[in-house]
Amino acid sequence: MSERLQKVLAKTGLGSRRSCETYIRAGRVTVNGHVATLGMKADPAVDEIRVDGKLIETPEELVYIALYKPTGVLSSNRSQGRKPTVFELVDISQRTFIIGRLDLNSEGLMILTNDGVLTHRLMHPRYEHEKEYRVLLDRRPDKDQLSILSKGVLLPEGVKSMPARIWREDSPANIPWVRIVLRQGRKRQIREMMRTQKLNVRRLIRIRIGPIKLGNLQPGMWRCLSDSEQKKLQNLSAENRNLKRRSNKSRR
């Protein structure tokens, strides 16, 4: 089925529709050997579409996967130092993108999908999706420390963390688990936040991304998202699109 070319390109994960329009305007896209123009339609099932001379690959079937990334596994499609990657844990043929990367020593929920449009909308920093974590610390934080962390602290790169929700779990004092909900995703953010209060992270598990929960998954296990979970993600993506439109109108 023919669709506007920028929509076809966005589905491959190349970027947002607007950024794909930039590729077309720059003459970097060809359809059946001819330079594409804005407004053109194409059907990836029958048309040869190339960007910078490279043939694009559009997904035949959209997949949405929840994965429990274990520690010691890379959030990457390239191995480094012979360490395994998350893509080696999932036995599917489709090429997928990661929603919600985790560093090597962190674990928990990641979403893998070949839906390029959804990936862009859920990963863009401006939308500030909630992500929830269980964090095991080296000691129990007091109320003052929790209050400071919830209001935001200065991170090493000189940026202040956004306000967060953080509370102690109902656990023995010698097993100091806390929960933290962030709308921000800077590199090693939780570990750096805790260091400002002289707290060290012993274990970090992400248990939720937006409406999707880790549930009963164990390290290394994965499952396909249910129809209702997919719908929740699509609804979240639609909210993002409406938010962006309102933001653009307010700047005019």
N, C-alpha and C positions, 0 to 999 in steps of 0.2 A: 504494500500500500504506500502510495506516495505521500510524503509529509514535507513540510518546510525543511530546507536543508540544515538550518541551524539546530532544529529539533533533533534531526537524525544524528548530527555530530555530537550534540550534548548527551545523547543516550550512550555513546561510546565511552563517556568519561573524559572527553577532551576539555570540558569546562562548562560554564553556564551558557545558556543560549546567547546572551549578550556577548560573551567572550568569543563564542563561535562565529557570531556575526563579524567580529573583527578579523578573524581568519579569512572569511569570505571577501570582505572589503579589500583586504590586502592582496587578493589574488592568489592565495596559498591553497585554495581548494579547487579541484577539478572534478567534473562529472562526465564520465565517458570520454575523457581526453580533452574536454573543453573547460576553460576557466569559468568557474561558477560566478553567478551574480546574486546579490541579495534579493530574496523573494522567490528564488528558484525552488522547485520541489524535486524530490528524488525518492526512489524506492531502493533501499539497500539490497533487496532480494534480486533485483534485475539490473541495477545501475552500478557502474564501477566508480566508486567515490574515493578520491585520494586527497590527503593533506600533506603538503610538502613532498609529494611524490609517493607517499606511503599509503598503501591500500588500507582503508579503515575496516575494522571488524565489528559488526553489530551483533549483540547477543541474540541467539535464536530463541532461547527460553530464559526468562528472568528468574534468578534464584536469590533467596534471602536466608542467610544462615546465622545462627547464634553459636558462638564458639567460646569455650573456656580455655583461654591461653594460659598454659603453665609458665612458671618461672623458667628462665634459661632458654626460652624460645623467642626468636626475633619477630617483630612486627614488620616484616619486610618480605619482598619476593626474591631477595638475594641473600644467600648465606654468607656469613662473615666468620672466619675462624672455625669453619666446619660446624657452627651452631645451626640447629634446625630452624626452619621458619614456620609460621602459622599455616602457610599454604600446603606444607607437607602433612599437616594433620587432617586435612579435609579431602576426601576421596571423591572429587567431582571433576568433570572435564572442562567446565566453563572457567574462563579467566575472571577473577573477581577483584574488587577493590575493598579496602579496609575502612570501616567506619569506627573510629575510636582506637587509635594506636596505644600501646602500652610499652613501657621500657622493659629491658631484658629481665629485671628483677621483680617486676610487678606481674600480677596475674588477674584472671577474671574475664569478664564479658567483652567480646568483640563481635561486631557484625560484619559479615562478608556478603557482598552482593555484586552483581554485574550490571546493576541499574545505575548508570552514570549520572543521570539527572538527580536521582534521590541522593546519591553519594555527595554530590556537590552541595546540595541544599542542606544536608545534615551536618556536613563538615565545615561549612563556612563559619568563621569565628563570630560574625555579626549576629548570628541567631541564638547563641548562648544557651544551648540545650543543657538540661540537667544531666549530670552523671553522678552516681552515688557509689561510695566506696566504704568498705570495712578496713580499718587500719589498726594494726597491732603495734603499740608503742613500747618503748623500753621502760616507761613508768607512767603512772596515772596522771593525766593533766588536771590542774585545779581549775576552778571556775574562772579565775582571772585570765588564765592562758586560753581557755576556750572562748572567752569574750573577745580577746584581742584577735584571735584567729578568725572569728566570725566576721569581724569588721574589716579585715584586710590587713596584710602586712607587706612590707617592702621586700621584694624578691631580689636575688643577686644581680639580675640584669637592670635593676633600677626601676622596675615597674611594680606598682602596688597591686596585690591580688584583689580580685573583686570580693564583695561580701559573700559569705558562705554560711551554710547551716552545718553546725557541728555539735555533737553531743556524745556523752559517754554511754556505752552499752551497759546493760544490767549484767555485769560479769564480776567475778572476784577481783579484788584490788591487785592481786599478783598476775592477773591476765588482763592488762589494760587495753581493751578494744574500744575504739571510737568509730562513729559514723560521720561521714562528711559528704555533703552534697555541693558540688561545684557547678558553676555556669561558665567555666573558663577552662582552658586546657593547655597551659604552658608546659614546656618540658620539665619533668621531674617536679612539678609544682607542689604536690602534697609534701614530698620529702623536704623541699626547701622551706615551705611554710612552717613545718614542724621544727626545723633547725633554728628558726628565729626564736623559738621558745625553749631551746635546749632540749628538745625531744627528738628521739631517733626512731625511725620507722623500722620495725622488724619484719612486718609482712603487710602487703597492700593488695587488696582484692576489689576489683570493680564488680559491683553486683547489679548495676542498672545503667542503661543508656536511654534517656527519654522514657518512653513507655515500655521498653523491652527489659525484662528481668533475667538474671542469670538462672534463677530457679534451681533445679536439682542437678544441673550439669556438673560433672566432675572434671578435674584438670585433663585436658587433651580431648575431651568429648565435644561433639557438636550435634546440632539438630536444625532442621529446616523450620523457619518461622511459620506459625499457623496463619490461616487466612485472616483471622481477626488481628493478629500482630502486624501483618503486612499492611492491613488497612489503617492501623494506628500510625504506622510510619508514614504512609502516604498522606494521612490527614495532617501530620506534623509538617510534612513537606509543603502541603498546600498553605498552611498557616504561615510558613516562611515566605512563600511567594506573595501572599497578601501583605505581610509586614514590609517586604521590600517595596511593594508598590506604594504603600502609604508613606514610607520614608522618602521615596523619590518625589512624590507629590508635595510633601512638606518643604522640600528644598527649592521648589519652583517659585 
